[in-house]
Each structure stands twice: as structure tokens, then as C-alpha cells.
Amino acid sequence: MFADNAKITIRSGNGGDGHVSFRREKYVPNGGPDGGDGGDGGNLIFQVDDGLNTLADFRHRRKFFAQNGEQGGKRNCHGKRGEDLILKVPAGTIIKDAATEKVIADMSGENTRQIVLRGGKGGLGNQHFATSTMQVPKYAQPGQPGIELEVYLELKVIADVGLVGFPNVGKSTLLSRVSNARPKIANYHFTTLNPNLGVVDLQDAGGFVIADIPGLIEGAAEGVGLGHDFLRHIERTKVMIHMVDAASVEGRDPIADIYASRR
């Protein structure tokens, strides 16, 4: 199933607490502090995966937490740093704060990897708090908490050319003729329910990507039907091709369709 949006909860790891301990050696009965520092929490990272083209991986799992840092130990042992959590998304994914709708990251172009939430810092062990007047500190610094955030993921297909028009006007047929795509083609409305991408190869050139989005209905730009959901996939295109049925096979007025598709 094609999935182009998802709402998930993400959290970076908590920093580990610093440790309170003292040297206990055979001939050193009153050893100084030797509590180690806590490890930093893991970061929450988004990374583009060219092998993905939907957000389906986020439909059934909604919470993603990076690993917490470990607590410091005796003998100045530093706690282990929490592992980063890398969430892989398709190119063209926009990450927004679900509460404010502010764009946090746009995973397109050269932005293929971004740390969205940094893990909490590990706390200092009690060895750092020894002074000339306090040689046996019984205090260690707690680790800083990680950051939790609810985010909205929105995929906007990246293509050079977008095909738009009313249902059943031949967009999928054109795509299948000029590119390597093999979309479903049938003589009924809304045969295409998900965007289809195809690569057009050109001699002595690099070629380009063309996208066929599901057929629109009048008022799609105002959100009628699934207009906004479909139209988001041509926002990034450099060229839009408006297709109309000039033969009026279904009794539609092609001139009226031209004006309607431009609105």
C-alpha cells in the first residue's frame, strides 16, 4: 500500500548518571573519589534511503526511541554511550513538528542525513567535585534527559515532470509509452490510485523522471476529494503537463477541462 504521510513519536536517549564511588585499596583506607561519568544518550537521526518510495514502515509502528547512555562506574569507568537510532525515509520526505507544523527537516537534494534530536549529556562522576575542603564528595551529576517530540512525516514525490488532468484522460498510457514505468491501465475512472514514477531515457542526455498522479476532480486545489493529497506530489516538479481528452470520449468539453485544470 502506498503511504505518503505518517505521525510518529520520536525520542533521543537519556544521558547516563554519573557515579559515586571511592577508591578501596588494601593500603589506602581513605581513598579519594573515583566515580565515572555517565554516557551520552543516542541521537535520533533521519536518513534518506534510495530504495524506499513510501512511508509504509511508519504505518504500524509509531514510537521510535534512541538508546539511553549507561551510568558511570567505579574506578573512573565511563558509561557507554547510547546507540543512535537511524530512521530511513524516501527522498522528498518533510519532517514537521506535529504541534506547530514547523518544518524541522526537508530530506531532499543534498540533505540526505540529519540529526533531528540530540541525546542528553551524561552526568559527571563524583571525582569531578572533589575540592580542598570537600575531598570525599558524595554527589554525582545526573544525566540530562533526552528530547521527545511528535512529528508528522509527509512525502512529496520528486520528479522533473508531472502529469495532471481529470480521470481517464490517458495519463497512465502516456507514462507507459514514454518511460520505463508499467502502471495499471484500464478504461474506468481512478484506475490510478497512487502516484507512478517513470524514467524517460534520452539519447546523449541524462533523461528525466516523470510522475503520473491520480486523476483530479474540479475543486481539487481547494481540497475537494483527495485533491491536496494528490497535488502535493507535483509541488516539486519543474514542468507540469496538463492532459485533456480532446476527442470528448466521455462527453466532457476539452476547453472547459483546460480551464478547470488550471485553477
C-alpha positions, 0 to 999 in steps of 0.5 A: 500500500502506498503511504505518503504521510505518517505521525510518529513519536520520536525520542533521543536517549537519556544521558547516563548518571554519573557515579559515586564511588571511592577508591578501596585499596588494601593500603589506602583506607581513605581513598579519594573519589573515583566515580565515572561519568555517565554516557551520552544518550543516542541521537535520533537521526533521519536518513534518506534511503534510495530504495524506499518510495513510501512511508509504509514502515511508519504505518504500524509502528509509531514510537521510535526511541534512541538508546539511553547512555549507561551510568558511570562506574567505579574506578573512573569507568565511563558509561557507554554511550547510547546507540543512535537510532537511524530512521530511513525515509524516501527522498522528498520526505518533510519532517514537521513538528506535529504541534506547530507544523514547523518544518524541522527537516526537508530530506531532499537534494543534498540533505540526505542525513540529519540529526533531528534530536540530540541525546542528553549529556551524561552526568559527571562522576563524583571525582569531578567535585572533589575540592580542598575542603570537600575531598570525599564528595558524595554527589554525582551529576545526573544525566540530562534527559533526552528530547521527545517530540511528535512529528508528522512525516509527509512525502512529496514525490520528486520528479522533473515532470508531472502529469495532471488532468481529470480521470481517464484522460490517458495519463497512465498510457502516456507514462507507459509509452514514454518511460520505463514505468508499467502502471495499471491501465484500464478504461474506468475512472481512478484506475490510478490510485497512487502516484507512478514514477517513470524514467524517460531515457534520452539519447546523449542526455541524462533523461528525466523522471516523470510522475503520473498522479491520480486523476483530479476532480474540479475543486481539487486545489481547494481540497475537494476529494483527495485533491491536496493529497494528490497535488502535493506530489507535483509541488516539486516538479519543474514542468507540469503537463496538463492532459485533456481528452480532446476527442470528448470520449466521455462527453466532457468539453476539452476547453472547459477541462483546460480551464478547470485544470488550471485553477 
